[in-house]
Amino acid sequence: MARHPSLVLGACLCLIIIAGCSDDATNDGGAAGNDDATAAAQEHDPDASPMLREPPGAYSILQPDLAGDFLTDIGGTYVLNAETYSVSKAFPSEAKGYELLTDWGYMGGYETGYIPEGREQAVLNGAYYFAVESHLFEDEEGAKQAFRYINERLTESPVASETFSGPVGNEWKAWESPGDVIPGSSANSVHHRMVFRRGNMLAMVATWGAEHLTTIRRAYELALIIDEKALGERETTEPTPTTNGATSGDGATAAGG
């Protein structure tokens, strides 16, 4: 049975590759053709390691950062601490998650998602769903450990495939996997994910779109926005409550951020 993309992205962004979320992909070159974005990223100092301060939501993606028409996924928006993030599917158990986060010096995180206006019909025309996470740690070493852990989990999974992307942050990895058939069509979907670290921040981006229209480029461009905020090259703003604005019946709003 096909699952709604916003549920897939919001429920297990950091490890959609957990059994039950299908992944097994090949490399289509991804952001290799995205010359402008790659050139912009290469202008960033790959060695710059800022000590970022809370709140982690200040380094997230907000409505003003987006060029397209997106609705904020209220049900997929969370302010996180070690207790609430420990239940993530990234960890084998809540107790283990809390132990690891405490050892890494976890300060807190922020997760949100965006839905394209027009939803699945828009996806068939090139739009995409996406979700983002930003997490802060007491020091760079904690963020490094978290980055290694997440990518080890992805690498160990038999349903994950690493793919190519341009550079972002101090260290990064990109992942691609096939999704279910897009509801109301015969077209296949695809998931892309960027996991990267900048200083004491670990950030993740997941996108869901039509397989024939979407590449890692989408996730990569969003990751660059987060990285620019971490480097002080783009204005940072703490997200405003997502309840400001008219909401639809499925928990989406055009406000937020």
C-alpha positions as a printed Julia matrix, in Angstrom:
257×3 Matrix{Float64}:
  0.0    0.0     0.0
  1.43   3.39   -0.97
  2.21   5.76    1.86
  1.67   9.47    1.65
  5.04  11.18    1.06
  4.66  13.71    3.86
  4.2   10.87    6.33
  7.28   9.08    5.02
  9.43  12.21    5.14
  8.23  13.45    8.5
  8.17  10.12   10.32
 11.69   8.92    9.5
 13.6   11.68    7.7
 16.96  10.78    9.14
 16.68   7.12    8.27
 13.99   6.55    5.68
 16.09   3.55    4.79
 14.81   1.68    7.86
 13.01  -1.52    6.79
  9.6   -0.61    5.48
 10.78   2.51    3.65
 11.99   1.18    0.3
 15.46   2.18   -0.88
 17.76   0.74   -3.57
 19.07   3.21   -6.08
 21.61   3.98   -8.74
 23.61   7.15   -9.33
 22.22   9.33  -12.12
 24.89  12.01  -11.74
 22.71  14.07   -9.41
 23.98  17.59   -8.94
 26.79  17.16  -11.43
 24.84  19.22  -13.91
 24.04  21.89  -11.35
 27.02  24.08  -12.24
 25.75  27.27  -10.57
 25.03  25.61   -7.23
 28.29  23.67   -7.28
 30.26  26.8    -8.09
 28.57  28.66   -5.24
 29.38  25.86   -2.81
 33.02  25.83   -3.85
 33.26  29.47   -2.76
 32.52  28.39    0.82
 35.46  27.52    3.02
 35.28  23.74    3.57
 37.38  24.14    6.71
 35.27  26.83    8.4
 33.86  25.32   11.6
 31.69  27.89   13.39
 30.35  27.23   16.87
 26.67  27.81   16.23
 24.36  28.95   18.98
 20.76  27.98   19.68
 18.08  27.92   18.48
 18.73  25.23   15.84
 15.63  26.38   13.95
 17.5   29.53   12.94
 19.48  27.4    10.48
 16.44  25.68    9.01
 14.56  26.36    5.75
 11.81  28.98    6.1
  9.13  30.2     3.74
 11.13  33.3     2.64
 13.96  30.99    1.53
 11.73  29.22   -1.0
 11.17  30.21   -4.6
  8.21  27.88   -5.23
  4.76  27.65   -3.65
  4.97  25.45   -0.56
  2.76  24.83    2.46
  4.33  24.22    5.86
  3.66  20.75    7.23
  2.55  21.62   10.76
  2.24  17.97   11.77
  5.84  17.43   10.72
  7.31  20.4    12.62
  9.07  19.78   15.94
 11.4   21.5    18.39
 13.57  18.67   19.69
 15.63  17.84   22.77
 17.47  14.65   23.72
 14.34  13.04   25.14
 12.06  13.79   22.21
 14.65  13.05   19.52
 15.68   9.77   21.11
 12.46   8.17   19.81
 13.61   8.77   16.22
 13.93   5.74   13.97
 17.59   6.69   13.68
 18.14   4.78   16.92
 17.5    1.11   17.74
 15.68   2.1    20.94
 14.68   5.19   22.87
 17.13   4.34   25.64
 20.03   3.92   23.18
 19.09   7.1    21.39
 19.1    9.1    24.63
 22.44   7.57   25.64
 24.09   8.45   22.33
 22.65  11.96   22.18
 23.84  12.63   25.74
 27.32  11.31   24.93
 27.46  13.55   21.83
 26.5   16.66   23.83
 23.19  17.15   22.03
 21.84  20.67   22.55
 18.64  20.45   20.53
 17.15  20.25   17.07
 14.45  21.49   14.76
 12.53  19.52   12.14
  9.98  20.76    9.61
  8.51  19.77    6.28
  7.02  21.44    3.21
  4.25  20.36    0.86
  3.99  21.73   -2.69
  0.73  23.46   -3.53
 -1.14  21.02   -5.72
  0.4   18.08   -3.87
  0.73  14.88   -5.95
 -0.58  16.55   -9.11
  2.12  19.19   -8.71
  4.72  16.45   -8.17
  3.79  15.0   -11.56
  4.69  18.4   -13.02
  8.08  18.71  -11.31
  7.27  19.91   -7.77
  8.47  18.0    -4.71
  7.88  17.43   -1.02
 10.77  17.98    1.37
 11.71  17.85    5.03
 14.7   19.27    6.88
 16.41  18.75   10.24
 19.06  20.86   11.96
 20.76  19.66   15.16
 23.27  21.44   17.38
 25.9   19.88   19.65
 28.08  21.31   22.4
 31.18  20.98   20.24
 32.37  19.94   16.79
 33.39  16.47   17.94
 29.84  15.66   18.99
 28.52  16.67   15.58
 31.23  14.56   13.93
 30.18  11.51   15.92
 26.52  12.04   15.04
 27.41  12.46   11.35
 29.4    9.22   11.35
 26.64   7.36   13.17
 23.87   8.42   10.79
 25.88   7.55    7.72
 27.02   4.23    9.17
 23.36   3.32    9.65
 22.63   4.29    6.06
 25.65   2.39    4.76
 24.8   -0.74    6.72
 21.25  -0.88    5.45
 20.74  -3.21    2.46
 18.17  -0.78    1.05
 20.28   2.41    0.86
 22.5    3.63   -1.98
 25.02   6.47   -1.82
 24.97   8.9    -4.75
 26.97  11.87   -6.02
 26.44  15.49   -5.01
 28.43  18.68   -4.95
 30.23  19.81   -1.78
 28.44  21.26    1.23
 29.61  21.86    4.8
 32.75  20.32    6.28
 31.68  16.79    5.33
 28.67  15.43    3.48
 27.02  12.39    1.93
 24.1   12.04   -0.49
 21.64   9.18   -0.82
 19.05   8.15   -3.4
 16.28   5.55   -3.32
 13.18   4.66   -5.32
  9.77   5.4    -3.83
  6.25   4.13   -4.38
  4.13   4.9    -7.42
  2.76   8.45   -7.14
 -0.91   8.26   -6.09
 -3.31   8.75   -8.99
 -0.7    7.94  -11.63
  1.55   5.22  -13.0
  4.72   7.29  -12.45
  7.39   6.17  -10.0
  8.7    8.45   -7.27
 12.2    8.88   -5.86
 13.69   9.93   -2.51
 16.9   11.95   -2.17
 18.72  12.83    1.02
 21.65  15.06    1.96
 23.4   14.59    5.31
 26.09  17.12    6.16
 28.0   18.7     9.03
 29.15  22.28    9.49
 31.0   22.96   12.73
 28.84  21.77   15.62
 25.72  21.38   13.45
 24.4   18.24   11.79
 21.81  18.92    9.09
 19.67  16.65    6.93
 17.44  17.25    3.92
 15.04  14.72    2.36
 13.05  15.25   -0.86
 10.35  13.23   -2.6
  9.43  13.79   -6.23
  8.74  12.15   -9.58
 11.58   9.86  -10.63
 11.79  11.28  -14.16
 11.81  14.89  -12.93
 13.77  14.94   -9.66
 17.49  14.47   -8.91
 19.74  15.01   -5.9
 20.01  18.62   -7.07
 16.83  19.56   -5.18
 18.14  18.32   -1.83
 21.58  19.75   -2.57
 20.27  23.27   -3.21
 18.3   23.17    0.04
 21.39  21.96    1.92
 23.32  24.93    0.55
 20.76  27.33    2.06
 21.25  25.76    5.49
 25.02  25.9     5.09
 24.93  29.58    4.08
 23.01  30.34    7.27
 25.55  28.45    9.34
 28.35  30.45    7.72
 26.59  33.78    8.3
 26.19  34.34    4.56
 22.4   34.32    4.74
 20.14  35.95    7.32
 19.02  33.68   10.14
 15.6   34.0    11.74
 14.03  31.92   14.46
 10.91  30.21   13.02
  7.58  31.71   14.01
  4.74  29.47   15.23
  3.32  27.49   12.31
 -0.21  28.01   13.61
 -0.17  31.59   12.3
 -2.18  31.42    9.09
 -5.1   29.57    7.57
 -4.69  25.82    7.8
 -6.09  23.09    5.61
 -7.65  19.91    6.89
 -4.42  17.91    6.57
 -2.37  20.13    8.84
 -0.65  22.29    6.22
 -0.4   26.05    6.26
  1.09  28.7     4.04
  2.52  30.41    7.11
  5.4   29.32    9.28
  8.83  30.89    9.25
